[in-house]
């Protein structure tokens, strides 16, 4: 009984407290001589007070949550800054690699001009050899003429001596004739000795020219071989990257004009002429073939998407067969799902032209980029799109923000690589790109 009385007293006190805090209030309004009022009952005032208290509580809770989120965001910003620093260092390595490649190209051009100059010198030396050979032939014919004249003079001398023994009366005239004959003989001998000297000197000069030609040819062959080896190494490296990315190299180079010549006719075996420079010509032709392939591979490497579209990511679903994330049934997945923070920047892994930008059914907001050479990339479930159809973009161009639009269970990027109408595993391209940047 006592307890019941206490409960009644408490109820009365509480009711009195409410009446004191929330008495019935009226607001009187007077408009054009008419008086009206708005009545605020006790319950209305209590409801308004509770709403205000809830608003204040929510404000306090939001402030505390905001402060905690600021701390988390600061940590994330620090991680992003570290990732950017790593990426800048990676870009520096890539620029050094490109600089080395540019230096190599310059060396190739300089060596090519040097080889052209050596070929011209070779041609001039061959012309000189031809002229010297002609002079030697002329000298030989002169020597034969001199020998013939000497024999004729000997015969004349014998005839003159016999005449001197038989005809003594004509001694003076014969003496004059003999002197003339001896003078002619001395001139003939002098001409012969001069021709022999010139022939010996020409032979030495030809020998020196041949030695110089052999030295120049060896130097040229060494330069050509060094350039061929360097070019072959670069070709092997680029073909290895294409192989890691699981692309058919013949199909990739289908649209590139490699050197071809229209030739034909019956086969007739040629007789080797053993002329200097033939081996060097073959080496130059081989080098030209390698350089053409290197230029084609260099052009197509710029079109392959080897860089990841996100600076920081983790794989949430791989390429191929998987369990559907919504209905849990087996399904084919023709892309790679990359998880990351909402509104993370999405970049183009290679230069190209935007072939689609907009809403694409269950893909949500989607971008498709045509890189050329039959390669395309697609980016689905974006939150924002920063490019438009037909726009030309460069390597690592910012094209959108990571989101969860379309048929999606959370913030991620659906990334696809298509080669000539067939989907490829994007992770193989990313791994191939890592091998390129490491080298």
Beta strands, then each sheet from edge to edge (+ up, - down):
strand 1: 25-31
strand 2: 34-40
strand 3: 314-317
strand 4: 320-323
strand 5: 330-333
strand 6: 336-339
strand 7: 345-347
strand 8: 352-359
strand 9: 365-372
strand 10: 375-385
strand 11: 392-393
strand 12: 398-402
strand 13: 412-419
strand 14: 422-424
sheet 1: 1+ 2-
sheet 2: 3+ 6- 13+ 10- 9+ 8- 11+
sheet 3: 3+ 6- 13+ 14-
sheet 4: 3+ 6- 13+ 10- 12+ 7-
sheet 5: 4+ 5-
end
